[in-house]
Amino acid sequence: MKQPFAHPMMPLATHDEAARQNFVADLKIHMEEEVYPANKLVYEHRVRPAFYRRHQRPPRDRHEVRHAMERDPFCQAWSSIARTLQEMLWYNVGETIERQLPDLISRAKVADPIGSLALDGTMSIPRYNAAIDIHCMPGGYGGQVAKDDVFAGALVDRGGYYYVLPFMGYRAHGYTDTARAPYGGAAGYNILRLLREKFPGLKPRRILDMGCGIGRGTFPYVDAFPEAEIHAVDVAAPQVRYGHARAEAFGKRIHFSQQNAERTSFPNGHFDLVVSHGLFHETSGKAVRAIVREIHRLLAPGGVTLHSDPQLGRGLDPHDAYMHDWDTYYNNEPFWGPLHDIPPKQLFGEAGFPADSVIEAWAMIDANGSPAIVPANDHDSRLNRSSLFGARKAL
Ligand SMILES: C[S@@+](CC[C@H](N)C(=O)[O-])C[C@H]1O[C@@H](n2cnc3c(N)ncnc32)[C@H](O)[C@@H]1O
């Protein structure tokens, strides 16, 4: 039975709850590996020829492919199963958390922490975060159902495990996030790999993780730079509350605070390294630009910033680009697709980073099932990588 790594904050499932969660994960894996690939055949043999007959040309981009595919019964069937499985995932994990919520809330109140937690009950939560049940997660990151609530943090922890299980070659390599990164955080390890390759001498004194959620991506930096002071910010209170308790349970010293990454309270030039994992594709285009400007303000001269997000889909053929964009339209991820249309060179350049310092790479699992970092390019149209991108502030 597949179960996330148990730790003192992880909500534990009964036998029947775990069976339901495994059913959803197994069906998601089956769909990902056996059913979704047939979509390309349907496109090539049925949808593209019909489009050609109507327009005397093939579809130009992912949007034209989507409009054409939406009318096809095969596409309608798999898409509706994928959406239903996503809703079932959160529903099933949610019942496990609800059953033990009062206990989780009291366990989250840590006596004598080695790190810290600062909440801001007065801050206004940006609409792109508060108004969306992101990837169909009920209540999104910040929804609260009780005083001092940690429900949404626990949902990300336990539910996130089942969410990522179908990706990244699980069948082919027996890969799970648990095997490679026992408490999640694979994106943090990928950034560290790239950081060591590009900036082998960097010894950051202060590190900031933006959009830290429950701190999954933050842990690897605590281990890699034990001397550094590590801060982690997120707009959602239940994320940092749960994240703080989880970090304390693992003995990781992290200073969590509820802050908007667009404008934080830290002084100019305070950090040598600013990172994020999965932040950019879940904020509006306007916010992404404001966050990069804020990072430029926060970095010391020569400081480095690196980010991990789902693969930026430039260079994919129109069908693969459409498949990659599915979440934008059917999984409540409205900012996923638009992020692909903002090239990192432009994004970091506009914020004042030197153009020649901008980095873009892919993190992937190689043929042997090992993690690897390769240079990104616009001509290789394979999917299932993470994009790593960033820049260095001028000295
Ligand atoms: C995909 S989650 C990633 C969480 C975490 N980094 C991880 O790797 O598990 C994105 C996080 O960004 C947070 N977020 C979105 N916009 C933000 C903003 N403007 N400032 C701070 N956090 C933000 C969300 O609340 C959410 O927790």
The ligand as an ORCA input file, in Angstrom:
! r2SCAN-3c Opt
* xyz 0 1
  C       2.516     25.048     -5.336
  S       2.559     25.725     -3.724
  C       4.241     25.335     -3.344
  C       4.518     25.203     -1.878
  C       5.928     24.812     -1.528
  N       6.905     25.728     -2.068
  C       6.249     23.389     -1.926
  O       7.198     23.196     -2.676
  O       5.578     22.473     -1.466
  C       2.576     27.506     -3.955
  C       2.529     28.282     -2.672
  O       2.733     29.649     -2.969
  C       1.933     30.415     -2.084
  N       1.784     31.785     -2.652
  C       1.120     32.148     -3.768
  N       1.259     33.466     -3.974
  C       2.038     33.962     -2.970
  C       2.540     35.237     -2.639
  N       2.275     36.328     -3.374
  N       3.307     35.372     -1.549
  C       3.602     34.300     -0.786
  N       3.141     33.058     -1.032
  C       2.369     32.875     -2.126
  C       0.654     29.611     -1.969
  O      -0.111     29.978     -0.828
  C       1.211     28.178     -1.918
  O       1.445     27.760     -0.611
*
